[in-house]
């Protein structure tokens, strides 16, 4: 996923250890969604999308996801809460 690669590259420039921790946090969050798909908060826009917030350092990663027609969890986007998303 392009978002995960982008985030890993950003953290890797600062610290390879931080990049590894960031990747683990994101992967752990994705694994949690497989076990407990309704854990994230609903977006409230009738699309079925949800967001899981996974704490990381002084911020968090946000995993936006939804279930497809086969009840498979599809992660749509991942970003860090301190990113400028404009």
N, C-alpha and C positions, 0 to 999 in steps of 0.2 A: 504494500500500500504506500502510495506516494507521501502521505502525511507522516507516516512512521519513519520513512527514510529521511524526510526533511528534518524532522525533530531530532533524529539520531545524529545527523550531520551537524546540526546546530550545537547540540550538547557535546559532541565529540571534539569540536574545535576548542571548547572550553576545558573539557576534561573527559578522557576516554572512560574513566570510572563512572562519571555522571551519566555519560551516554549509555553505558551498560545498565545502570540503575533505572534510567528512564525507559529503556526498552523492556526491562523486566516488569516495571510498573504497568506499562501498557499491555503487555502480554498477560499479566496476572488479571488485569481488568477484563480483558477479552475472555479469559478462562472462566471468570466469575459469571459473565453473561451466559455462557453455555450451561452453567449449573443452575443459575437463578435468573432467567431472562427478564423477569419483571422487576428486577432490583432498581433499575434506573428510573428517574422521574419522567413522567409523560411530558411531551412538548406542549400539549394542550391545544393542538391545532388540527385535530381529527385526522392526522396522517398516519398515526400509529408509531411515529418516531418517539424515541426516548433518549435520555442522556444519563450516562454514568459518570460521576466525578471521582477520579482516583487521585488521592493526595500524593504530591511529589514536592519535596523540599518546601519552599515557602509559597508554593502555588499548587496547581493540580492539572492533571490531564483530563480533558472532557472527551468521552467517547460517545458520539452520536450514532444510534443504531436503530434498526427495526427488524421485524420478522418478515420473511418473504412468504409466499403462498404455501411453502412446505414447512413452515415454522422454523426455518433455519435463521439464525441470527446473522444479519448483514450489518457490518460496521460501515457507516457511510463516511464519517469524518472523524479525525482525531486532531486536537490542538491543545496547546498549553494555555492555561487560564490567563497568563500574562501577555499572550500574543496580541498584537494590534490586528484585529480582524477586519478592518475597514478596507 
